[in-house]
């Protein structure tokens, strides 16, 4: 039989829970740790669902893809942006490369994959699918098969809402349906490469971290939701066991996440801070609580910089010749970047705690750095504080997220596990990076990875 690769993506799976805290209650994870290869997986910068999964399957950096998050600035506009979709994709993914030689793939929910697009095989749209009545598969007829296998199949679930019982019920139901479909299609369809990304874990961890983590600043002891995250990992482990039973001896199973997770300590109001230090100027003093930066009345002629919120801050300078009402001369940009970087690094926590904030320009991280890139990428207290881009708050430090309940943030290290039937390894792989998965998969399938890739083949996954 020919070699195959199956990747099971657990969005946001984090090593401190999977390999430590919950390990003894996850028998199939323990089996892989004893028989296969496992370890931490260093994400990309930024460690966010988009661009991370796309980086994984193409072996390209965010700079090479020109993707820095879910939103992309449009034509150096102050206010206009677009949402990243499959229409923004460039660079060949694993399935594109093997498809050119006639090999088929089964791609399920790999972000971004809406709108669905043609591949040599079968494709199911990701969590960005807005409506299950729209076309969400390739070929289109596949959607009928999915609905027959799992009536009520959903691409995503709400998670930044107060209805915790509803989140739990819908996420567990959604994940069960995803794996019902995946298990059947793995057995029915022809494929040499298959991959599914489960978004449910990301939603569960963001919604329920405070109930699990005794050190969370909003921890609620003895909550009815204290075991939701653990129970969800147990669900993933059970479905992993089903997958391990299905695959044959020639299939390499890789379980991986795009990034890790940890407790959110709060949200830092980046635009209010920029206003406080004189970089962002408004036309009036009154601002409604939660006002989005793109809806604010800004005096652009006097503004030096503004920012976007999220798991990290994208900061843009107001540059003459680039922005419509630019203030900073291009020749002075580097000086301004250096000056603001120093101010950012001096920011401390609400009680004067020292922060380990990381600040980069895209050009420092990537070569090339394409797309509508920000001027600075800021990871407040090394990702522990989320960036709040909205305005009108009483304080620049918020206990809660500014765009809906959210208990967790992302972390740099995700997880990776590799397993095949009949192998006895139990090896920890060290220094593995998300960009290493693309060349590793291609090598296992008999292809020679491109010379210009930033990632390297993980030899422990290939050597038998």
N, C-alpha and C positions, 0 to 999 in steps of 0.2 A: 504493500500500500504506500501511497505517496505521503510525504510529511505534510502536516497541517499545523496551523497556529490558531488558538482561540484565546482572545483577551477578554477577561471579565473586568470591566472598569467599575470601581466603587468610588463615586465622586465624593471627595472629602475624607476618605478613610484615613485614619491617623494612627501612627505606630504605637503611641502610648496607650491606646485603648485596645487595638487589635492584638498586638504582640505582648502586652503586659496585663493591663487591668482585666480584660475579658477573656484572655487566652484560654483559661481552663474550662470555660463554658462554650468554647468554639471547637468541637472535635475535628472538624475537617480542616480548619486553619492549623490546629496542632499537628494533624497528619502531614500537611504540606511542610510545616516547619521541621518535622522529623525526617521526611523523605525527599524533600525538594530543596529549593534555594529560596532564601527570603532575606529581607532587609528593608532599610529605609530607602526612599526614592526622592532625590532632591528635585524639586519642581523648577519651573522657569520663573523669571521675573517679568511681570507680576504673577504670583501663584494664584491664578483665577481660572475658573472653568473655561471661559474664553479669554485668552487664547490657549490654555494649557493642553487640552485634549488635541487640538489641531497641531500643536507643536509635537506632541507625542507621535502622531501618525505620519507626520511629514519629515520629522527630524530637523525642522527649521525653528529658529528662534522667533520670538515675537517681533523683533526688528525686521527679520527677513520676511515675515508674513505681513508686516505693517499692521498688526493687531495688538492693541494694548488694553483691551477690555471689551465689555458688551457694547459700549458706546464708542462711536468714532466721530470725531469732529469733522465738520463739512466745510471745506474750502476756507479755512482760517476764520470761520464765522465766530462771532461772540456768542451766539445763541443756538445756532442750528447744529444738530448732530444726527447721526443715523444709528440704528441698531444693527450690530453685526449679524449677518445671516449667511446661508450657504452661497449667496450671490457674491459675497466678498472673498470667496476662497481662491487662493492661488497655490501653486506648488503641488506636486503630485503626492498623494497619500499612498500608503501601502497598497490599497486595493487598486489604485490607478496603475501602479507599476506592474503588479502581477497580472492585472487585467489585460495589459498589452500583449502578454504571451498566452492569453487564453484561459488563465486561471480565474476561478470564480470566488466571489466574496459574499458574506452575509454581514451587513452592517446595520446595527440596531442602536438608534438613539445616540449617536456620536456627535456632540456639539461642534460646530453648528451644522445641522442637516435639515433645516427647513428654509426654503422650499426643498422638497426631495429632488434628487437629480439622478441622472442615468449612471449606472455602474455595470460592470460585467458581473451580474448577480442580483442580489436583493438588498434593498435599503429601506429602513424605517426611520421616519423623522424623529428629531430629538425633542427635548422639553420645550423648545421654542415654538412648537406647533400650536397655533392659537385656537384651533377648532378641529375636533376629530371628524367633522363632516367635510372638511377640506381634504384635498389630496395630500396624504402624508407618507406615501410609500412609493418606491419604484420597484417593480412595475406597479401601476395603479391598482391592478387586480389583487395585489398582495394585501391591501387593506381589508378586503372581504374575508380573506383567510384569517387575518388577525382577529376580526370581530367575531368570527365563528369560534375560534379557540378561546377567546377571552372577551365575552360581551361586556361592554362598559370600559374597555381599554382606554386608559388616559395617558397623556404624554407627561403630565406634571401635576403638582398639587400646590395649593396656596400654603405659605408657611409664615409670612409676616403678618399674621392675624391673631386675634385674642382667643379664638376658638381652638384651644389645645386638643380637646377630644376629637374635634373634627379633623385637625391636622393628622393626628395619630391614625385615625380610622382610614382616612383617604390615602395616606402614604403607604401603610401596610397593604391595603387593597391594591393600590397601583403597582407596587413592587411584585406582589404575587402574580398579577396579570402579566407583567413584563416577562417574568421567568417562565410562566406557562407557555407564552408565545415562543420565547427563545428556545426552550427545550424541545418543543415540537419542530420548529424550523431547523434546528441543528440536525435533526434526524430525517427530515423530509427533503431538504434542499441540498444541492451540490455546492460544496465550498472547500477551498484550500486555506482561506483566511476568514475568520469570523470574529466579530467584536460587538459587545454590548456595553453601554455605559448606563449604570443605574444612578439616577439623580436623587432618588429617595433618601439616601443616607445624608446627603448635604442638607436637605430640607429638615430632616429629623434632628440633626445636630444643631443647626441654627435655632430651631424652635424649642429644644428641650435641654440645652446644656446647663442652664442654671439649676435644674432639678437634680442633676447628677453630680455636679462639681461642688464639693464642700467649700472650696476656696473662691468660688464665684462671688462677686460683690452683691449679687441679687439672689444668692442661694436661698431656696425654700426647703427647709428640712421636712422629711416625712411627707412629701407631696405624693399624690397618687401617680404623678408622672416620673418618679425618681428612677424607674427602671426602663423607661421607654427607649432610651438609646441602646442600652444593653440588649433589650429584647429585639430591637431592630437588627443589631449585629448578629444575633442568634438566628434570625430569619435569613439573613444573607448567608450564614454558614450552612443552614439546611439546604438552601438552593444550590450552594456551591457543591455540596455532597451529591445532589442529583446530577450536576454537570460532570463531576468526576466519574460517575457511573456510566454516563453516556459516551464519553470520548474513547477513542481507541488508543492502542499503544504507540502510534506514530504521531499523535497530537500533543504538541507542547501547550500546556495551559499556563497562561500568565494572568495573575490577578494584580491589578495596579490601581493606584489613585493618582489624580492630577495634582493634589496638594494635600496637606494635612489640616488639622483644626486645633483650636484652643479657645479658652474663655476670652470673651470680649470684656475688657476693663472699662470701656466707655466709648464715647464718640467725641472727637475733637472738632470744633467748628472752625474749619480752615478759613472760610471766607470772612467770618467775623474777626478772626485773628489778623488776617491780612488788612482788614479795615482798621483794626486797633493800631497796627504799626505803620499805617499811612500808605499802604500799597494799593488798596482798593477804595475808591471814593464813590459815594452815593449822592444822588440829587436831593434826597430828603432824609430825615432822621427816622421817620416812622416806617417800620417794616413788620408785616404780619408774621407771627410765629410760624415757622416751617416754610417760609417763602423760598421758592427755588431761585437759584442764582440767575437762571435764564429769564426769569420773570421780574427781576428787580430793576429799578430805575438807577442805572449806573452812569456816573459821569466819566465817560471813557477818556476824555481829553486829559483828565487828571489821574487816571488809573494806570498803575504800573503792572499789576498782575492780579489774576483771579484763579480760582481752583475748582475742581470737581471733587465730589465726595465718592465714597465707596470703601472698599477694603484698603485702598490706598488713595493718595491724592495725586491727581494730575494737575500741575500748575502751569499756566500759560502766561507768558509775558506779553505786554501790549506793545508791539514793535512797529515802528514806522516802516511803511512799504509792505508789510505783511498783513497787519490788521487794518481795518478801514479807518480807524481813528487812533492810530498808533502813537505812543508817547516816547518810547525808548529808541534811540538811534541804534541801528544794527551794530555799529562799531563798539558800542558800549554794552552790548548784551552780555558778553562773558563776565564783565565786571559786575553787572547787576546779578547774574546768576551766583557768582561767588559771594556777593554781599547777602543775598537772601538765604543762601545755603547756611551761612554762619548763623543767621537769626533762627532758622529752623532747628539747627542742632542745639541751640540754647534753650528751646522750649522744654519746660518741665511739667510734671503732673500737677493735679489740683492741690496737693499738699506739699508741693516742692520736690517731689520724687524725681530723680534723674531718669531720663528716658534714653533708650538706645535707638534713636531714630536714624533710619538709613535714608540717604538722599542720593539720587543719581540723575544724570542726564541720560537720555536714550543712547547717545553716541558713546558714552562711557561703557554701556552694557553690551551694545550690539554693533556689529559691522557686517552688513549695513544696518542702518536704522531707518526703515522706510515708513510710508504711510503718514497720516496726520498725527505726528508724534507730539507729546507734550514737551515743554522745555525742562521741567523737573518732574521726577517721580519720587514721591515721599511716602515712606512706610513708617507711620507714627509709632514710636516705641516698639520698633521691630514687629509691626503688624498687630500688637496687642490692643491698640486703640484704632477704632474705625474712624474714617474721615467723614464728617458731617458737612455737606456742601450747602445746606439750607441756612436761612437767616432768621433773625427775629427772636433768638433764644436769649434767656436771661443770663446765661453763662456760656463760656466757650467750651466748658467740659460738661458733657451730658452723660447721665447714668445709662440712658437707653439710646438705642439707635434712633435717628431722626426720621426714618422712613418706614417705621413699623417694627414690632417686637423682633429682636434678634439677640440671642445670647452668646453667639460664637463668632470667631473670626477665623481667617485662614492661617496656615502655618507653612513654613518652607518645605518640610519633609512629609511626603506621603509614604505609601507602602508599595512594595513589590514582592510577589511570590511567583515562583516557577515550579511546575510539577509535570511529570509524565508517569504513566502507569509502568510499574516494574522497576523504577529507579530508586536507589537508596542513597541519598546524599546527605540531607540535613545540613546544608552549608549556608552560612550567612554571607551575603554579598555586600561589600562595603563600597561606599562612594559611587553607587549607581545613580544615574541622572535620568530624568524623564526623557531627555533627548537621545538616550542610549537605546530606547525600545525600538525605534524605527530600524536602525541598522541591525539590531539583534534578530528581529523577526525576519527581515529579508535574508540574512545570512542563513538562518535555520531553514528557510524555504528554498535555498539554493541560488539566491541572487547575490550579486556583488554590490554592496552599498556604494553610493556615490562617494567620491574622494573628498568632496568639500563639506561633508557633514560635520557638525560640531560634536555630535555624540559618537560613542564607540561601542563596538559589539561587547556585550556582557558574556565573556567566555564561559562562565559557569553555567549559563543557560544552554550553551551549544555543546560543550564537551561531554561526551558520554563514556 
